[in-house]
Amino acid sequence: MRDFDITCFETTDTSFMHLKSPVDEDPIFIKGEGGEKIPVGITFHAPGSPGYEAAVTKRTNRALSRSKRKLDLTADLLRSDTVTFLTDITVSFDGLGYPPAEGATGENLFRALYSDRKYGWVIEQGNAHLGDWASFTKGSAQS
């Protein structure tokens, strides 16, 4: 009897999430200099990667700290935790602009978009992407 080699499902270090329009679920593209369609999306650290694991550790430590201080868990606190976690695991915005952030870059840009409740659909798509391990598995169409 042979054992199944589980390592064939090793995850990548990052994964690109192609954003879809909240109106019609069509993938969003911008035009490149040569007229080619360039996908708009977000690159995330993958589960198991050092960047992702550091973000999980920070999230767990925040929860433990709240527990020790006996702070009540509120919807605002949970939302803030989600925004912080997504900010921590985001590698880049790819073809994605957010003018209200007024020139912010990196984590400040990521946090600004994730914090804007008008664009909650971005968080929903991100959470769905992160919940699908196929998005991070080598050889998958998403990786």
Secondary structure, DSSP 8 states (H G I E B T S, - for coil): -----GGGG-B-SEEEEE-B-TTT--B-EEE-TTS-EEE-EEEEE-TTSHHHHHHHHHHHHHHHHHHHTT----HHHHHHHHHHHHHHHEEEEES---GGGTT--HHHHHHHHHH-GGGHHHHHHHHHHHH-GGGGBTTSTT-
